[in-house]
Amino acid sequence: MYAILSVILIAIGIMMLFKPRSFYELTQSWKHEGGSGPSDAFLLSARFGGAMFVLAGIGGAIATVLL
């Protein structure tokens, strides 16, 4: 169970790290009219969040193997 969750966290994190605009389109674009696109602050926070997701996924995978 935790191994599957770890893989999901890593996959979402990689998307957030390398494709933050796609993440914006999937999660936030429906809230805005006019299509101005994501701000630089959103892109930075999405990348930071993606890094945290990847680290959490790796930590979960390691914990699954060790425990």
LUMFI-301872 format. One line per 10 residues: number of its first residue (from 1); their letters; for each residue z negated, x, y of C-alpha. Coordinates in Angstrom, 1 decimal, padded with zeros to 4 digits. Last residue first. Example, Ala and Ser with C-alpha at 12.3 -4.5 7.8 and 13.67 -1.06 7.14 Angstrom:
2
2> sa> -007.1,013.7,-001.1; -007.8,012.3,-004.5
***
This chain:
67
67> llvtaiaggi> -007.8,010.2,-001.6; -005.8,013.3,-001.0; -002.3,011.8,-001.4; -003.1,008.6,000.6; -004.9,010.6,003.3; -001.8,012.8,003.7; 000.5,009.8,004.0; -001.9,008.1,006.5; -002.0,011.3,008.6; 001.8,011.5,008.5
57> galvfmaggf> 002.0,007.9,009.6; -000.6,008.4,012.4; 001.3,011.4,013.6; 004.6,009.5,013.6; 003.1,006.6,015.4; 001.5,008.9,018.0; 004.8,010.6,018.6; 006.4,007.2,019.0; 003.8,006.1,021.5; 004.6,009.2,023.6
47> rasllfadsp> 008.3,008.4,023.4; 007.6,004.8,024.4; 005.4,005.9,027.3; 008.1,008.2,028.6; 010.8,005.6,028.3; 008.6,003.0,030.0; 007.7,005.4,032.8; 011.4,006.1,033.4; 012.0,002.4,033.8; 013.9,000.4,031.1
37> gsggehkwsq> 017.1,-001.5,031.9; 018.2,-003.5,035.0; 019.4,-006.3,032.8; 019.3,-009.1,035.4; 016.6,-011.2,033.9; 013.7,-009.5,032.2; 011.4,-010.6,029.3; 014.2,-010.6,026.7; 014.7,-006.8,027.3; 011.2,-005.9,026.0
27> tleyfsrpkf> 011.0,-005.5,022.3; 014.4,-005.0,020.7; 016.2,-003.7,023.8; 013.3,-001.5,024.7; 013.3,000.1,021.2; 017.0,000.7,021.6; 016.3,002.4,024.9; 013.5,004.5,023.3; 016.0,005.9,020.7; 014.7,009.3,019.7
17> lmmigiaili> 010.9,009.0,019.9; 010.6,005.2,019.5; 013.0,005.2,016.5; 011.1,008.1,015.0; 007.8,006.3,015.5; 009.1,003.1,013.9; 010.2,005.0,010.8; 006.9,007.0,010.7; 004.8,003.9,011.0; 006.9,002.1,008.3
7> vsliaym> 006.5,005.1,005.9; 002.8,005.2,006.5; 002.5,001.5,005.8; 004.3,001.9,002.5; 002.0,004.8,001.5; -001.0,002.7,002.5; 000.0,000.0,000.0
***
